[in-house]
Amino acid sequence: LRSLEWRNGCLELLDQTALPGKTEQIVCDDYRRVAEAIRRLEVRGAPAIGAAAAFGVVLGARELASESKEFWPGLLAIAEELRQTRPTAVNLFWAIDRMMSVASRYGSEAVPADIVAALEEEALAIAAEDKTVNQRISEHGAALFGGKATVLTHCNAGALATVAFGTALGVIRQAWAEGKIERVFADETRPLLQGARLTAWELMQEGIPVTLITDNMAGWVMKKKMVEAVIVGADRITLSGDVANKIGTYSVAVLAKEHNIPFYVAAPLSTFDFSIASGDDIPIEERKSDEVTSLGGRRVAPEGVAVFNPAFDVTPSSLVTAIITEYGVLKPPFTAAITELQQKKGGII
Ligand code: MRU
């Protein structure tokens, strides 16, 4: 299962808005189409957005080189356009910054084709590393499980949300392979139903037992002792360990605390924003009201109703039991653990 693939100089995306009904590829040979795909959530999930944007930079640079346009101002503008697509997942900015730092090694007299080749190599490295990183996260995470556990997840942090394997679903995949998973409860994840459309589908593809619930059922499922752990992905983690993730994650974390259930976050180093201490400073994307007023393409709310549609929320570190990274499992106090991680590994993968 691949959310994206670089083939014949084009970025192929599995259209996640069409799943699970249709498996359709979108072939992007233009960075503008990549930007559009990120905005429309045809490609989504923090690591997948980052990798897609990296290939977007390659496509943009290639266009500039072939049209002998002003290369540097053009490249800066393309990077900025890609940065504007979605505000919350820091992997987007991490990947674009990484691409631009490769480009900036070349002087103004450099041959644009050489820069394009270096950018392509870097984007491929970002994609390849994502797979290895997720496998490491998954191994560290699976080690947290002992016997056969039933776990709950929110949104989709699987292969679809990354380049391969997944973060939270990667841990579940690995734990399943080790015989440590009984069943997964998947929150449907309103308004865009990533849990129902993507997580349920992804797990069923591999024969991992999954039970779909609506978001408002999570509390009751916990009360009935039907889940023993929660595991989710992240879009941005601050120095203090506050975690931005799909809207509804915070409610699940509060419920987990009330029911004494561990709440795990699985994320790569590229999801940490070391420049932000508190979750209050994480920019939260707000999306169009029709995502809330409609269900399955049909309007369900009265015309003219006021709508609030934040796409993410922030779970304070006090509700997080552990953060699973490719470098190991971080436990509270998170500020110390994350600072140590930053000092040892920050920026180097
Ligand atoms: O709006 P989305 O679908 O891009 O939101 C995705 C999530 O919130 C995921 O949980 C997060 O990006 C982690 S993906 C490994």
Boltz pocket constraint, residues with backbone or C-beta under 6 A from the ligand:
constraints:
  - pocket:
      binder: B
      contacts: [[A, 41], [A, 43], [A, 44], [A, 45], [A, 46], [A, 47], [A, 89], [A, 154], [A, 155], [A, 156], [A, 157], [A, 158], [A, 161], [A, 162], [A, 166], [A, 167], [A, 168], [A, 194], [A, 232], [A, 233], [A, 234], [A, 235], [A, 245], [A, 246], [A, 247], [A, 266], [A, 311]]
      max_distance: 6.0
